[in-house]
Amino acid sequence: MGDRTTGIGHEVLAAVLQVRQGTLRVLLWQRGLEPHAGRWSLPGGALPADEDVETSIRRQLAEKVDLGQVSHVEQLAVFSAVGRVPGPRVIGTAFLCLVPSHLDPEVPDDTSWHPVADLPGTAFDHRAIVLRARDRLRAKLSYTNIGFALAPPAFTISALRELYSGALGYRVSATNLQRVLTRRGLLEATGTTTKPGPAGGRPAAQFRFADSTMAVTDAFAVLKPPADQR
């Protein structure tokens, strides 16, 4: 990954997040070779001379972990500490990538989803990158429409509440969530309902996000956990 002129390498890394079984998880692969053999790493790799950073991380996700179904990709931060990896210096450009909850991508045998709240032993500075990605997502859930990137094409308010709760790390009120998102014009009814379950009951209305393009919807809004969960 070195550069013949400067001796400094450049890599791209992806913190791929998804709410799975109600928990925010990150995609990691287990290293088979030193350094840090056996530890878990973010997918990515060296930045080729003929690619920009976003093109490179999208290609590497598709090629290395067969992940071409990301719903959102944004540059997270540049990690440039001198000793962040052993050996020659390598600068890392990290990305936040999101996968909708209804997808279950096939991944290689050495790759799996891990709860962000209970990470295994990670290589290099990858734990810090994962936590930075988690914090970025949580912040943006407050003031943007980024929830579209976590949700399936259609959902009930109850299901959306579970996604937001999983991503934020605390229980969200379905009533408050619907009120806030509706007031901002982010949700629209699909005109369909869910099928009654075995016990019967009233079918639930289904909704979708009005837009799947990232936008700031309330620059001053903050979603906070209930007082007893802070």
Secondary structure in CASP SS format (residue, H / E / C, confidence):
PFRMAT SS
TARGET T0000
AUTHOR 0000-0000-0000
METHOD secondary structure of the structure
MODEL  1
M C 1.00
G C 1.00
D C 1.00
R C 1.00
T C 1.00
T C 1.00
G C 1.00
I C 1.00
G E 1.00
H E 1.00
E E 1.00
V E 1.00
L E 1.00
A E 1.00
A E 1.00
V E 1.00
L E 1.00
Q E 1.00
V E 1.00
R E 1.00
Q C 1.00
G C 1.00
T E 1.00
L E 1.00
R E 1.00
V E 1.00
L E 1.00
L E 1.00
W E 1.00
Q E 1.00
R C 1.00
G C 1.00
L C 1.00
E C 1.00
P C 1.00
H C 1.00
A C 1.00
G C 1.00
R C 1.00
W E 1.00
S E 1.00
L C 1.00
P C 1.00
G E 1.00
G E 1.00
A E 1.00
L C 1.00
P C 1.00
A C 1.00
D C 1.00
E C 1.00
D C 1.00
V H 1.00
E H 1.00
T H 1.00
S H 1.00
I H 1.00
R H 1.00
R H 1.00
Q H 1.00
L H 1.00
A H 1.00
E H 1.00
K H 1.00
V C 1.00
D C 1.00
L C 1.00
G C 1.00
Q C 1.00
V C 1.00
S C 1.00
H E 1.00
V E 1.00
E E 1.00
Q E 1.00
L E 1.00
A E 1.00
V E 1.00
F E 1.00
S C 1.00
A C 1.00
V C 1.00
G C 1.00
R C 1.00
V C 1.00
P C 1.00
G C 1.00
P C 1.00
R C 1.00
V E 1.00
I E 1.00
G E 1.00
T E 1.00
A E 1.00
F E 1.00
L E 1.00
C E 1.00
L E 1.00
V C 1.00
P C 1.00
S C 1.00
H C 1.00
L C 1.00
D C 1.00
P C 1.00
E C 1.00
V C 1.00
P C 1.00
D C 1.00
D C 1.00
T E 1.00
S E 1.00
W E 1.00
H E 1.00
P E 1.00
V H 1.00
A H 1.00
D H 1.00
L C 1.00
P C 1.00
G C 1.00
T E 1.00
A C 1.00
F C 1.00
D C 1.00
H H 1.00
R H 1.00
A H 1.00
I H 1.00
V H 1.00
L H 1.00
R H 1.00
A H 1.00
R H 1.00
D H 1.00
R H 1.00
L H 1.00
R H 1.00
A H 1.00
K H 1.00
L H 1.00
S H 1.00
Y H 1.00
T E 1.00
N C 1.00
I H 1.00
G H 1.00
F H 1.00
A H 1.00
L C 1.00
A C 1.00
P C 1.00
P C 1.00
A C 1.00
F E 1.00
T C 1.00
I H 1.00
S H 1.00
A H 1.00
L H 1.00
R H 1.00
E H 1.00
L H 1.00
Y H 1.00
S H 1.00
G H 1.00
A H 1.00
L H 1.00
G C 1.00
Y C 1.00
R C 1.00
V C 1.00
S C 1.00
A H 1.00
T H 1.00
N H 1.00
L H 1.00
Q H 1.00
R H 1.00
V H 1.00
L H 1.00
T H 1.00
R H 1.00
R C 1.00
G C 1.00
L C 1.00
L E 1.00
E E 1.00
A E 1.00
T E 1.00
G E 1.00
T E 1.00
T E 1.00
T C 1.00
K C 1.00
P C 1.00
G E 1.00
P C 1.00
A C 1.00
G E 1.00
G C 1.00
R C 1.00
P C 1.00
A C 1.00
A E 1.00
Q E 1.00
F E 1.00
R E 1.00
F E 1.00
A C 1.00
D C 1.00
S C 1.00
T C 1.00
M C 1.00
A C 1.00
V E 1.00
T C 1.00
D C 1.00
A C 1.00
F C 1.00
A C 1.00
V C 1.00
L C 1.00
K C 1.00
P C 1.00
P C 1.00
A H 1.00
D H 1.00
Q H 1.00
R C 1.00
END
